[in-house]
Amino acid sequence: MGSTPHRLHLGQLLRVERMRGGPCWVVILVSILGAAAPLVVQAQDATPAAAPVPRVEVALQNQEGEEVGTARLQQTDGAVRVTVELDAGALEPGEHGIHIHETGNCDPGGEQPFASAGGHFNPANTEHGAPTLATPGATPSPDEAHAGDFGNLTAEEDGSARFELTTDRVTLESGQEMSLDDADGSALVIHADPDDLQTDPAGNSGERVICGVIFPLAATPAADTPAAGAAQTEVTVESVDIDFNPNEFTIPANTDVTVHLPNNGAALHNFSVTEHNNESLPFEPIDVDIEPGQSQTITINVPAGDYYYFCDVPGHEAAGMFGTMRVE
């Protein structure tokens, strides 16, 4: 036989509490006067809490490192809604290219501020173009644009701006093919000039003037990284989208060094070490074109010094495709 439930007597307090983690209600009888009645607890089976919907808030900074606005990215059903709000004075009035870049690093230092953000987020290796879902209901066309191509935002006369776009070309959920939360992270970049929505690689949108980290660049395991300053006699400098990987390496002076130059991007790239941005060049200039999907291998033997290398394809250096070769 089942036990008889206790009745609620005078002086007893009925408390109904919700358990953390789900819609489960617990009834507790607490005696205030006299002997405590046996406790009666009755609960429904807990329903697992729904997984949180991914949402990211991004602080946007200018080249002086000052925070000038915020971006919010919200995962919705099969798409990501992006909202950008910039403070007065953040930009010059008019249109400015806005893109997601492939690396979660916004370093304003160096000759090209925010070059650390790398090229556009473009896992499908497509050509630069207009955002595919800038118009609600538009049909995405993966062959027409980078996943990170967001078109233009318009700054008001006071330099403030608000921008909204929904895209199904990216996701905030890690582990997915088009995830912004990968090992390289991702960043939102706003440029000085309008994006023409067609010219590869960045729509002639000019200098990077505002940047914010969406997901940070993951630290490279120490085991995979050569010791700091260690000179290597064989190196690989990979071209990926509009970026070199690595963008700095060290080799020994006056020694034959093999340099592998694979191009894993979708566009023609180039590896040049010339008098451009080098005060002096005590060796024959290096100028190697690399077709998409191809690789070149060269042998160099150069004296000690720090040398600037870059891609001389029009627009690529300005988009951040350059680095430093240290020879010691």
C-alpha angles and dihedrals in degrees: 000000000000120000120259114250115242117249121233108259129198111279094032120116121219113214124183114195133180115228117230117255101035149009095290117138122205124197114208126185114205122188117225100172127037128348117350114256117229111277118257115202121179122172139171120236107276115251112220112252115251115257111260116260109244113252128169130192115202127200110218120212134189127224091277091058093250119142108242104167150335137259124201123198118193125186111226132171102315095333145065122239113212123199122181125188121184128191124240110281094024094115143012111263115271138043124338130183114247125193144158111244128209102242129060097224126105106185110167092193129097133046092302111041114222093009084133088076089072124209130326119303098260114151092161093056093232130156123268116268148128123319109270097217100038085116114055110249095021117146112243115239110195092194094059106061148007113268087242096052107117099164117221140331121206121229118210125233090271092053096252122127143185122199133180131183137158118209135177092195093089139035135202092213112105119232094036123120094244096036120144087204098076131126092279094047119209142252139203113232130189120197135214096241138041120276110240088208095228117052114097130259105016109351094256087282094151132212123011106245105166129033138174131181113238096179118001125242109264117240113257112240111256091234090063095049125081114236113277109277093003111154116228128202093203123040138168120216108189125202110217119172103307099341144079119229109232104022091192132036139161127227132174120264123250091008132117107256125185115220119193114203112192118178108212094166131095097246138060112275136188138204112213134173105179139138087280104115091350115107091212134000114204093188140049112291117259116226117164127167117209121196120218111280092011134104135213128199123203136176118221134184113187139160125255119289144091113278130191117227126189146161110260095199103121112271097007098098091047088051090057106272101141140092148169128269109201116202118190 
